Amino acid sequence: MEAGANVIAVTDGYLQRDLRWHRMLLEIYVAPECPPCTEARAIASEMQALFPWLQVEVVELDGRRELPPRVVATPTYLLNGEIVSLGNPRRERLVKLIADNESVRRT
């Protein structure tokens, strides 16, 4: 695994689970034939720019991978594994969710 700004490489499984709990992840599920997904990709870039410590993953649902059970529409936004929006959220709301989760994570 290549280490980068948002990657923590550890060998102890217990420690790895603990670190994964504290690291924030924004996943955005998109599809090729989804018009609102163009905006979702732009939102992903904006959130990465606003929160450089945030791990952002845009997951392309192109038929080659199985749809996660909780993802029923595109775009779908998950923050630390929890659905925070079906469809594109207002940017202000997403910023607040990320900032609020970061303040909880630091305590």
N, CA, C and O of each residue as an XYZ file, in Angstrom:
428
protein
N       0.845     -1.178      0.000
C       0.000      0.000      0.000
C       0.881      1.228      0.000
O       1.854      1.313      0.750
N       0.538      2.159     -0.830
C       1.284      3.402     -0.916
C       0.725      4.374      0.115
O      -0.483      4.609      0.158
N       1.590      4.937      0.939
C       1.129      5.867      1.976
C       0.994      7.265      1.397
O       1.865      7.737      0.667
N      -0.100      7.912      1.730
C      -0.343      9.281      1.299
C      -0.921     10.074      2.452
O      -0.933      9.600      3.587
N      -1.391     11.256      2.179
C      -1.900     12.139      3.230
C      -3.072     11.527      3.976
O      -3.212     11.744      5.180
N      -3.918     10.765      3.289
C      -5.105     10.217      3.926
C      -5.025      8.711      4.136
O      -6.054      8.065      4.333
N      -3.832      8.142      4.097
C      -3.664      6.702      4.237
C      -2.825      6.406      5.463
O      -1.748      6.974      5.651
N      -3.331      5.511      6.293
C      -2.589      5.075      7.471
C      -2.329      3.587      7.303
O      -3.271      2.796      7.247
N      -1.067      3.198      7.222
C      -0.704      1.798      7.060
C      -0.256      1.241      8.410
O       0.680      1.757      9.021
N      -0.930      0.185      8.871
C      -0.569     -0.468     10.123
C      -0.656     -1.966      9.907
O      -1.300     -2.431      8.967
N      -0.005     -2.720     10.780
C      -0.037     -4.166     10.635
C      -0.892     -4.831     11.700
O      -1.376     -5.941     11.478
N      -1.095     -4.206     12.829
C      -1.905     -4.761     13.899
C      -3.386     -4.595     13.563
O      -3.868     -3.468     13.452
N      -4.122     -5.713     13.396
C      -5.529     -5.656     13.018
C      -6.378     -4.867     13.989
O      -7.253     -4.114     13.562
N      -6.146     -5.017     15.285
C      -6.934     -4.273     16.276
C      -6.699     -2.784     16.124
O      -7.643     -1.994     16.132
N      -5.436     -2.401     15.985
C      -5.106     -0.986     15.823
C      -5.711     -0.451     14.534
O      -6.204      0.677     14.500
N      -5.679     -1.247     13.479
C      -6.230     -0.803     12.203
C      -7.721     -0.535     12.324
O      -8.208      0.470     11.808
N      -8.462     -1.422     13.002
C      -9.897     -1.184     13.194
C     -10.118      0.083     13.992
O     -11.019      0.861     13.681
N      -9.306      0.304     15.020
C      -9.442      1.492     15.855
C      -9.176      2.756     15.046
O      -9.914      3.733     15.177
N      -8.141      2.756     14.217
C      -7.820      3.932     13.410
C      -8.896      4.183     12.356
O      -9.218      5.335     12.063
N      -9.453      3.119     11.787
C     -10.492      3.278     10.789
C     -11.713      3.957     11.409
O     -12.393      4.734     10.740
N     -11.992      3.673     12.669
C     -13.119      4.286     13.362
C     -12.929      5.795     13.463
O     -13.902      6.545     13.379
N     -11.702      6.249     13.641
C     -11.432      7.667     13.859
C     -11.202      8.459     12.569
O     -11.275      9.688     12.584
N     -10.931      7.787     11.479
C     -10.694      8.473     10.211
C     -12.040      8.718      9.535
O     -12.913      7.851      9.552
N     -12.206      9.890      8.944
C     -13.481     10.219      8.305
C     -13.447      9.867      6.826
O     -12.461     10.110      6.131
N     -14.553      9.286      6.364
C     -14.671      8.866      4.979
C     -16.000      9.344      4.421
O     -17.057      9.068      4.987
N     -15.941     10.060      3.313
C     -17.134     10.452      2.568
C     -17.152      9.628      1.291
O     -16.265      9.755      0.447
N     -18.170      8.781      1.154
C     -18.343      7.986     -0.056
C     -19.537      8.550     -0.821
O     -20.591      8.816     -0.242
N     -19.359      8.728     -2.122
C     -20.439      9.223     -2.966
C     -20.624      8.212     -4.092
O     -19.739      8.017     -4.926
N     -21.800      7.570     -4.099
C     -22.108      6.572     -5.118
C     -22.786      7.262     -6.294
O     -23.794      7.949     -6.130
N     -22.221      7.068     -7.483
C     -22.715      7.700     -8.707
C     -22.843      6.642     -9.808
O     -22.308      5.539     -9.695
N     -23.559      7.003    -10.868
C     -23.732      6.109    -12.012
C     -23.531      6.905    -13.300
O     -23.762      8.114    -13.324
N     -23.102      6.231    -14.372
C     -22.808      6.921    -15.632
C     -24.012      7.643    -16.251
O     -23.851      8.744    -16.777
N     -25.186      7.064    -16.202
C     -26.372      7.636    -16.853
C     -27.215      8.465    -15.888
O     -28.431      8.568    -16.053
N     -26.578      9.048    -14.893
C     -27.270      9.789    -13.841
C     -26.937     11.271    -13.967
O     -25.835     11.677    -13.598
N     -27.864     12.097    -14.482
C     -27.576     13.528    -14.634
C     -27.158     14.233    -13.333
O     -26.220     15.029    -13.372
N     -27.807     13.981    -12.181
C     -27.376     14.658    -10.961
C     -25.981     14.234    -10.478
O     -25.375     14.902     -9.640
N     -25.486     13.121    -11.016
C     -24.176     12.631    -10.579
C     -23.030     13.524    -11.048
O     -21.949     13.501    -10.459
N     -23.253     14.306    -12.097
C     -22.245     15.271    -12.530
C     -22.002     16.281    -11.415
O     -20.857     16.617    -11.112
N     -23.088     16.766    -10.806
C     -22.959     17.685     -9.676
C     -22.330     16.986     -8.475
O     -21.549     17.593     -7.743
N     -22.666     15.712     -8.269
C     -22.102     14.958     -7.147
C     -20.579     14.876     -7.257
O     -19.875     15.004     -6.256
N     -20.079     14.665     -8.456
C     -18.626     14.614     -8.660
C     -17.991     15.979     -8.341
O     -16.902     16.040     -7.771
N     -18.674     17.064     -8.709
C     -18.178     18.413     -8.396
C     -18.196     18.649     -6.887
O     -17.265     19.238     -6.337
N     -19.247     18.194     -6.223
C     -19.338     18.334     -4.769
C     -18.205     17.564     -4.099
O     -17.620     18.042     -3.127
N     -17.893     16.380     -4.611
C     -16.787     15.585     -4.058
C     -15.482     16.380     -4.120
O     -14.728     16.414     -3.147
N     -15.221     17.005     -5.241
C     -13.995     17.811     -5.388
C     -13.994     19.001     -4.435
O     -12.964     19.335     -3.849
N     -15.142     19.633     -4.283
C     -15.241     20.777     -3.374
C     -14.996     20.361     -1.919
O     -14.298     21.058     -1.183
N     -15.572     19.226     -1.507
C     -15.395     18.767     -0.124
C     -13.939     18.399      0.133
O     -13.419     18.649      1.220
N     -13.276     17.806     -0.862
C     -11.864     17.457     -0.703
C     -11.024     18.715     -0.565
O     -10.061     18.737      0.201
N     -11.381     19.765     -1.301
C     -10.642     21.025     -1.213
C     -10.886     21.718      0.131
O      -9.961     22.273      0.723
N     -12.123     21.685      0.606
C     -12.454     22.324      1.891
C     -11.890     21.575      3.092
O     -11.494     22.185      4.085
N     -11.858     20.236      2.991
C     -11.419     19.377      4.094
C     -10.314     18.447      3.596
O     -10.590     17.285      3.300
N      -9.074     18.923      3.495
C      -7.999     18.104      2.923
C      -7.724     16.806      3.694
O      -7.193     15.852      3.124
N      -8.078     16.764      4.967
C      -7.866     15.572      5.789
C      -8.946     14.520      5.572
O      -8.794     13.382      6.015
N     -10.032     14.881      4.898
C     -11.162     13.979      4.664
C     -10.849     13.034      3.516
O     -10.399     13.469      2.456
N     -11.082     11.749      3.720
C     -10.933     10.787      2.633
C     -12.240     10.790      1.839
O     -13.297     10.476      2.385
N     -12.172     11.141      0.562
C     -13.348     11.214     -0.305
C     -13.215     10.156     -1.392
O     -12.202     10.083     -2.088
N     -14.246      9.344     -1.524
C     -14.257      8.317     -2.567
C     -15.528      8.463     -3.398
O     -16.636      8.416     -2.865
N     -15.362      8.637     -4.687
C     -16.486      8.613     -5.612
C     -16.533      7.199     -6.179
O     -15.594      6.757     -6.841
N     -17.628      6.496     -5.915
C     -17.762      5.098     -6.317
C     -18.672      5.035     -7.538
O     -19.863      5.334     -7.461
N     -18.090      4.642     -8.658
C     -18.825      4.532     -9.921
C     -19.561      3.197     -9.967
O     -18.939      2.135     -9.949
N     -20.884      3.260    -10.027
C     -21.701      2.051    -10.153
C     -21.974      1.828    -11.634
O     -22.960      2.313    -12.189
N     -21.079      1.086    -12.247
C     -21.133      0.897    -13.696
C     -21.579     -0.507    -14.088
O     -21.407     -0.911    -15.238
N     -22.147     -1.248    -13.151
C     -22.611     -2.598    -13.447
C     -21.566     -3.667    -13.221
O     -21.886     -4.855    -13.260
N     -20.334     -3.282    -12.986
C     -19.271     -4.266    -12.763
C     -19.141     -4.649    -11.304
O     -18.523     -5.663    -10.978
N     -19.718     -3.849    -10.425
C     -19.660     -4.181     -9.007
C     -21.080     -4.260     -8.471
O     -22.002     -3.640     -9.001
N     -21.233     -5.040     -7.405
C     -22.542     -5.210     -6.793
C     -22.942     -3.939     -6.049
O     -22.117     -3.305     -5.391
N     -24.195     -3.583     -6.160
C     -24.723     -2.412     -5.475
C     -24.770     -2.680     -3.972
O     -25.348     -3.679     -3.545
N     -24.172     -1.803     -3.163
C     -24.250     -1.995     -1.715
C     -25.712     -2.012     -1.262
O     -26.537     -1.301     -1.836
N     -26.044     -2.805     -0.252
C     -27.441     -2.990      0.145
C     -28.187     -1.696      0.489
O     -29.381     -1.594      0.207
N     -27.532     -0.727      1.075
C     -28.224      0.486      1.510
C     -28.289      1.555      0.425
O     -28.975      2.563      0.594
N     -27.594      1.351     -0.674
C     -27.596      2.337     -1.756
C     -28.728      1.975     -2.707
O     -28.663      0.974     -3.419
N     -29.780      2.817     -2.707
C     -30.964      2.520     -3.509
C     -31.161      3.527     -4.639
O     -32.069      3.370     -5.456
N     -30.329      4.547     -4.690
C     -30.445      5.582     -5.713
C     -29.083      6.234     -5.897
O     -28.193      6.093     -5.057
N     -28.933      6.943     -6.996
C     -27.705      7.716     -7.193
C     -28.083      9.160     -7.460
O     -29.081      9.439     -8.125
N     -27.292     10.066     -6.945
C     -26.162      9.833     -6.043
C     -26.627      9.564     -4.605
O     -27.675     10.039     -4.167
N     -25.815      8.790     -3.898
C     -26.015      8.532     -2.471
C     -24.726      8.911     -1.760
O     -23.632      8.561     -2.203
N     -24.867      9.633     -0.648
C     -23.726     10.107      0.141
C     -23.691      9.359      1.469
O     -24.687      9.311      2.190
N     -22.533      8.776      1.786
C     -22.324      8.138      3.077
C     -21.165      8.828      3.775
O     -20.117      9.061      3.174
N     -21.355      9.149      5.031
C     -20.289      9.714      5.855
C     -20.008      8.719      6.955
O     -20.863      8.448      7.797
N     -18.804      8.176      6.943
C     -18.408      7.132      7.892
C     -19.389      5.968      7.886
O     -19.719      5.421      8.939
N     -19.856      5.589      6.699
C     -20.714      4.426      6.551
C     -22.195      4.677      6.764
O     -23.002      3.768      6.570
N     -22.570      5.873      7.155
C     -23.974      6.210      7.391
C     -24.497      7.069      6.250
O     -23.840      8.024      5.834
N     -25.679      6.731      5.745
C     -26.276      7.532      4.676
C     -26.625      8.905      5.230
O     -27.332      9.025      6.230
N     -26.118      9.941      4.563
C     -26.430     11.313      4.963
C     -27.265     12.024      3.907
O     -27.839     13.080      4.174
N     -27.335     11.445      2.701
C     -28.168     12.076      1.676
C     -28.430     11.109      0.529
O     -27.518     10.458      0.019
N     -29.697     11.031      0.137
C     -30.089     10.381     -1.113
C     -30.346     11.522     -2.077
O     -31.287     12.296     -1.899
N     -29.523     11.623     -3.082
C     -29.560     12.799     -3.955
C     -28.532     13.798     -3.455
O     -27.936     13.613     -2.394
N     -28.332     14.851     -4.219
C     -27.327     15.847     -3.847
C     -27.832     16.707     -2.692
O     -28.913     17.291     -2.771
N     -27.050     16.779     -1.629
C     -27.446     17.633     -0.513
C     -27.093     19.086     -0.818
O     -26.327     19.369     -1.739
N     -27.648     19.984     -0.049
C     -27.173     21.366     -0.113
C     -25.745     21.352      0.401
O     -25.432     20.684      1.386
N     -24.894     22.087     -0.269
C     -23.482     22.103      0.117
C     -23.302     22.544      1.573
O     -22.477     21.986      2.296
N     -24.075     23.545      2.000
C     -23.951     24.042      3.379
C     -24.259     22.934      4.383
O     -23.601     22.827      5.418
N     -25.254     22.118      4.078
C     -25.626     21.018      4.978
C     -24.503     19.976      5.054
O     -24.170     19.495      6.137
N     -23.932     19.636      3.912
C     -22.856     18.651      3.886
C     -21.626     19.177      4.617
O     -20.985     18.432      5.359
N     -21.292     20.433      4.420
C     -20.162     21.047      5.130
C     -20.398     20.974      6.637
O     -19.489     20.632      7.393
N     -21.616     21.295      7.075
C     -21.933     21.253      8.502
C     -21.833     19.830      9.052
O     -21.298     19.624     10.141
N     -22.342     18.848      8.306
C     -22.253     17.450      8.738
C     -20.799     17.016      8.914
O     -20.452     16.384      9.911
N     -19.964     17.354      7.957
C     -18.550     16.972      8.029
C     -17.873     17.683      9.195
O     -17.147     17.058      9.968
N     -18.105     18.979      9.324
C     -17.489     19.747     10.413
C     -17.957     19.246     11.778
O     -17.154     19.122     12.702
N     -19.255     18.957     11.908
C     -19.784     18.448     13.180
C     -19.184     17.087     13.514
O     -18.839     16.829     14.667
N     -19.057     16.214     12.517
C     -18.466     14.904     12.744
C     -16.997     15.022     13.097
O     -16.492     14.243     13.906
N     -16.304     15.979     12.508
C     -14.883     16.183     12.821
C     -14.730     16.642     14.258
O     -13.812     16.193     14.944
N     -15.597     17.520     14.735
C     -15.475     17.997     16.112
C     -15.754     16.851     17.088
O     -15.115     16.777     18.137
N     -16.691     15.959     16.767
C     -16.954     14.802     17.618
C     -15.765     13.852     17.590
O     -15.385     13.290     18.618
N     -15.183     13.677     16.417
C     -14.059     12.745     16.245
C     -12.856     13.186     17.069
O     -12.108     12.346     17.569
N     -12.663     14.481     17.213
C     -11.491     14.993     17.934
C     -11.630     14.906     19.448
O     -10.640     15.049     20.166
N     -12.856     14.670     19.950
C     -13.040     14.609     21.404
C     -12.777     13.233     21.941
O     -12.888     13.010     23.147
